[in-house]
């Protein structure tokens, strides 16, 4: 089985990235994670990637004059490393249509809500305030609309009486670490277009 050269994009501590790296250690896992990129040079996930023997790069978005200029640098790095698939894991940047179209069908994201509910930020607080009985996480294809792509897989978490957003977030994260490796494997197997040349 040819494994697909995959990059993970992060901005912070890299919890989901670490779960993906662990899954990718299995020889039959379809994604071979060969690169981790952060838009924040101080992201703790970069050290985790290096410790796992994975190439880790920082491309500081603040050093570019526009969103697209940053994304062109990111795109160049992905192509330099012959990346075929990209997984966003706590990557706190809204991607432009330019980047999305370049990687369409090869780009996924994890979002801490049961999409299509609560796109964007503050998902746990919004679910609690709405009186929902359940929250969760979704892995979806990235499209132009933020958090608007088709859902690949999801995990559901019960909202408990008296839950705070922080307590709920911690329980959702536990399920994310199970969800994302499973969903990434499914997404890689059903890539919608040919690999990047």
N, C-alpha and C positions, 0 to 999 in steps of 0.2 A: 504494500500500500504506500503510495506516494503521499507524504504528509505535506500539508499546505503551509508555506512560510507565512507566519502571522506576527503582527506587531500589536502591542497593547499600549494605548495612550492613557496617561494618568496625570493627575495634578497634585495628589497628596500621598497618603501613607501606603496606598497600594494593597488594601486588604483583598479586594476582588482579584487584582492582578496576581497576588500570591496564590490564591485558590486556582487560578488558571494555570499558573506555572506548575503547581503540584499535579494537576490533572494531566498536563502535557508531558510529564515524566513517563507516563505509560506509553509503551511503544506502539500500541494500537490506537492512541488518541489521534484524531485526524489533523489537529492543528499543531504545528511545530513552532513554538513561540521563540523567535530568534532576536527580537528587538523590543525594548520598552522605551517609550519617549514621553518626557514630561515637559509641559510648558512652564513649569516652575523649577528652577535649578535646585532649590532646597527640598524638593519633594522626597519624603522618606522612602517612597517606593523605589527610587533609583538605587538606593543602597541594597534593598532587598533583591532587586533584579541582578545586581552585580554579584551578590553573595550566592545567587543561584547559577552563576555562570552565563548570564544572558547579557548581551550588549545593551547598555543603558545610555541614553542621550538626553541632554537638556537643550531644548530650543526655547529660549525665553521670549514669550510673546511680547513683552514690553520693549524689546529691542527693535520692533518693526513698526513702520508708520501706518500700517493698515492691517485689518483682519486677513485680507487676502494675501498680503505680503508674507505674513507669518505662515499662512497655510501653504504658500508656494515653497517655503523653506522646509516645512514639514513633509510635503509631498515629495520633494527632492530627496530627503533623507530616507523615506520609505522606499523609493525607487532604487536608491543607491544600495539598499540592503535586499533588493529583489523581493519585496514584500508582496504577497498575493491577497492577504486578508487583514482587516484591521478591527480590533475590538476596543471600544472606549470603556474604560473602567474608572469612573470617578474623574473623567476628563472635563474640567469645568470651563469649557469653551463652546459657544454656539458656533457650529460650523457653517460656512457660507455655501451657497448653491454651487459655487465653483468647485469646492472640495467635494461636496456631496455627489456631484455628477461624475467627478473623476473616479470615485470609489463606489459608485452605486452598485448594489448587489454584492459588495465585498466589505461592508461596513456595518457594524452592529454596536448597540449601546445597552447598558443596563440602567433602569430608572426605578427609583424607590416608590412606586405606586402600582396599583392595578390599572394599567392603561386600558381604555382611554381616559380614565379618571385622573385628575390632578397632574396634568402636564406642568413642567416647570419646577419651581422651587417650593420649599416648605410643605412638602407633600404630607408628612405625618401630622403636622398641626392641622392642616386643612381637613384631613380625614377624620380626626378626632372632633374638630369643631362642627363638622357636618353630621355627627352622630352615627357614622358608619360603624358596622359591626366587624368589618374586616379591612385590613390594609394588605400590603405585600410589595412585591417587586416584579418587574417585567423586563425581559430582554426583547429588543425590537430592532428591526432594520432601520437604519438612519436614512431619512428623507429630508427634503427642504423644510417642512414644518417641524418645529421642535417637538420631539417625543411623539411624532405623528405617524411613524412607520408601522407596518404590520407587526404584530406581536408574534414572536417565535415561541416563547414559553414564559410561564409565570409561576410564582409561589405565593400562597395566601397565608396571612398571619391574622389571628383573632385580635381585635382591639379589646382590652380588658377594662373593666370599670376603674376609673381614676388614672388611666394611662396618661403619661406625659409624652410629648413628642420624642424626648430623648430615650425613654424606656421603650417606646414602640420602635424607634429607629434601631436600637440595639438588637431587638428580636428579629426585625426585618433583615438586618445585615447577616444574621446567622443563616437565614434562608437564602440570601443572595449568594453566599459562599457555596451553597449546594446547587443553586439554580444556574449560575453563569457557566460553570464548566459543562454542564449538560446542554445548555442552550447553544453555547459556542460550537460544540461538536455537531449539533444538528444544523446550525447555520452554515458551517463550513461544508458539510456534506451536500447542502442544497444551494450552493452559490448560484446566483442568478445570471451571471455572465462569466465569460472566460477570464482566466487569470490575467493580471497586468503583464504586458510584454516588457 
